[in-house]
């Protein structure tokens, strides 16, 4: 097998020259963006609908007068958080559909940036290393990387 490493020759794994990699991994890299987009879409649709359908478990309110309490005090009475959650559901649905994935990213990336900014600047780093947030940031970063050429076209 010309062009393959000794490991591939020893293991007798099929080689897919069209993809430049071993055949078992060729389909994985081809479908991975779709799987990642489906997971990201599912997460945002689920979190958005949980809030909109009032299924969020009760949480202890932040201390009175804290930056977090003041921020949430502005978000809830104005229903701005409802608007953001509707955008999360819309972006989640769009990102899960391959044809509209970039439009979904266009909606979800600013939301993720604002979530990160909230945790860094308002919550002073509290909750920044929570697994759901880290997973969502990783999924968004991966999709941005795989769609970088299409997204760069928006800047032209």
SULZI-V230877 format. One record per run of one state. SS is the DSSP state (A for helix, B for strand, O for the rest). FROM is the first residue (numbers start at 1). LEN is the number of residues. Records with the same first field share a line. If there is no record, write none. Layout:
BEGIN
SS->FROM-LEN + FROM-LEN
END
This chain:
BEGIN
O->1-5 + 12-3 + 17-4 + 53-14 + 78-2 + 97-1 + 123-8 + 147-1 + 156-1
A->6-6 + 23-30 + 67-11 + 80-17 + 98-25 + 131-16 + 148-8
B->15-2 + 21-2
END
